[in-house]
């Protein structure tokens, strides 16, 4: 009963469409929101992102999660391609590995539309687990991928520093 209440309260805290709260709560002990923000381009809202970590404190030694609530239609292959560009822009230079990750992400990421919620649960030093709402849609078992993929949003080299600040609860 307490667990169901926790899921309900977490869902209410998001004040929006349902995020993949159950897998996050199951995987991350005492999951709490670290921060949240919206990505917009020109006049278009692209997505709202919410970062979760144990007790709302992010460390890269414990599991954490990022949920993205899409507000537009985007092809899954475009999400994968953009992810590769962002990882490359962070400074990653192993093109063979990027090609492997790109293929894996293209097999995992579905086409999204307004209301789709994709989540990534990051298990540092191990793997990244992806969800579409509460359904697991894939796993990339590569500790290096886990670090670089999370850095798309969390690194100081991110292409979206304002969103990073909000996700990290710094603004």
C-alpha positions in Angstrom: 0.0 0.0 0.0 2.8 2.4 0.9 4.6 1.7 -2.4 1.4 2.4 -4.4 1.0 5.7 -2.5 4.7 6.6 -3.3 4.0 5.9 -7.0 0.9 8.1 -6.8 2.6 11.0 -5.1 5.6 10.8 -7.5 3.2 10.9 -10.4 1.3 13.8 -8.9 4.6 15.7 -8.4 5.2 15.7 -12.1 1.9 17.5 -12.7 1.6 16.2 -16.2 1.1 13.0 -18.1 2.2 9.7 -16.5 5.9 9.1 -16.5 7.5 5.7 -16.1 7.4 6.0 -12.4 7.1 2.3 -11.5 10.3 1.0 -13.1 12.2 4.0 -11.6 10.9 3.4 -8.1 11.6 -0.4 -8.5 15.2 0.3 -9.6 16.3 3.4 -7.7 16.1 3.3 -3.9 14.2 6.3 -2.5 13.8 7.9 -6.0 13.1 11.6 -5.9 13.2 14.3 -8.4 16.5 16.1 -8.7 15.2 18.6 -11.3 13.1 19.1 -14.4 13.0 21.3 -17.4 11.6 21.8 -20.9 13.5 21.7 -24.2 12.1 24.2 -26.7 13.4 25.2 -30.1 12.2 28.5 -31.5 8.4 28.4 -30.8 8.1 24.6 -30.4 8.2 22.7 -27.2 10.1 19.4 -27.9 10.0 17.6 -24.5 9.9 17.9 -20.8 12.7 16.0 -18.9 12.7 14.9 -15.3 15.9 13.6 -13.5 15.5 11.2 -10.6 18.1 10.0 -8.1 18.2 8.4 -4.7 16.9 11.0 -2.2 17.0 13.5 -5.1 20.8 13.7 -5.0 22.7 12.7 -8.1 25.9 10.9 -7.9 27.4 8.9 -10.8 28.0 6.0 -8.5 24.3 5.1 -7.8 21.5 4.4 -10.3 19.6 7.4 -11.6 17.0 7.9 -14.3 15.8 10.5 -16.9 12.3 10.5 -18.1 11.4 12.4 -21.3 7.8 13.4 -22.0 7.7 14.2 -25.7 5.5 17.1 -27.0 6.0 16.5 -30.7 6.2 13.7 -33.2 9.8 12.5 -33.8 11.1 9.4 -35.6 13.0 7.0 -33.3 15.8 6.9 -35.8 16.1 10.7 -35.6 16.4 10.4 -31.8 19.2 7.9 -32.2 21.0 10.0 -34.8 20.7 13.2 -32.6 22.0 11.2 -29.6 25.1 10.2 -31.6 25.7 13.8 -32.7 25.4 14.9 -29.0 27.8 12.2 -27.8 30.3 13.1 -30.5 30.0 16.8 -29.6 30.9 15.8 -26.0 34.2 14.7 -27.3 33.7 11.0 -27.9 35.8 9.9 -31.0 35.5 6.2 -31.4 33.4 6.1 -34.6 33.1 2.3 -34.7 31.6 2.3 -31.2 29.3 5.2 -32.1 28.1 3.2 -35.1 27.3 0.2 -32.8 25.5 2.4 -30.3 23.6 4.1 -33.1 22.4 0.8 -34.4 21.4 -0.3 -30.9 19.5 2.9 -30.2 17.7 2.7 -33.6 16.5 -0.8 -32.6 15.3 0.5 -29.2 13.8 3.9 -29.7 10.2 4.0 -31.1 8.7 6.8 -33.0 7.3 9.2 -30.5 4.3 11.6 -30.5 2.8 14.1 -28.1 2.4 12.3 -24.8 5.0 9.5 -25.3 7.2 9.0 -22.3 10.6 7.4 -22.7 12.8 6.8 -19.7 16.4 5.7 -19.3 17.6 4.1 -16.1 21.3 4.5 -15.8 23.2 1.8 -13.8 26.7 3.4 -13.6 29.5 1.0 -14.5 27.0 -1.4 -16.0 24.2 -0.6 -18.4 21.3 1.6 -19.5 17.7 0.3 -19.5 15.1 2.0 -21.6 11.4 2.1 -21.1 8.4 3.3 -23.1 6.0 4.2 -20.3 6.2 1.2 -17.9 7.3 -1.3 -20.7 11.0 -2.2 -21.0 12.0 -1.6 -24.6 15.7 -2.3 -24.5 19.1 -2.4 -22.7 22.5 -1.3 -23.8 25.0 -3.2 -21.7 28.0 -0.9 -22.0 29.3 1.1 -19.1 30.9 3.6 -21.5 27.6 4.2 -23.3 25.9 4.8 -20.0 28.3 7.5 -19.1 28.3 9.2 -22.5 24.5 9.0 -23.1 23.8 10.5 -19.7 26.3 13.3 -20.5 24.0 14.4 -23.3 22.0 16.2 -20.6 24.3 16.3 -17.6 27.7 17.2 -18.8 29.1 20.8 -18.7 29.6 20.3 -22.5 25.9 19.8 -23.1 24.4 21.6 -26.1 21.5 22.7 -23.7 23.1 24.3 -20.6 19.9 25.9 -19.4 18.1 22.5 -19.4 21.1 20.9 -17.6 20.9 23.6 -14.9 17.2 22.8 -14.3 17.7 19.0 -14.4 20.5 19.3 -11.8 18.3 21.6 -9.6 20.8 24.5 -10.0 18.3 27.1 -11.2 
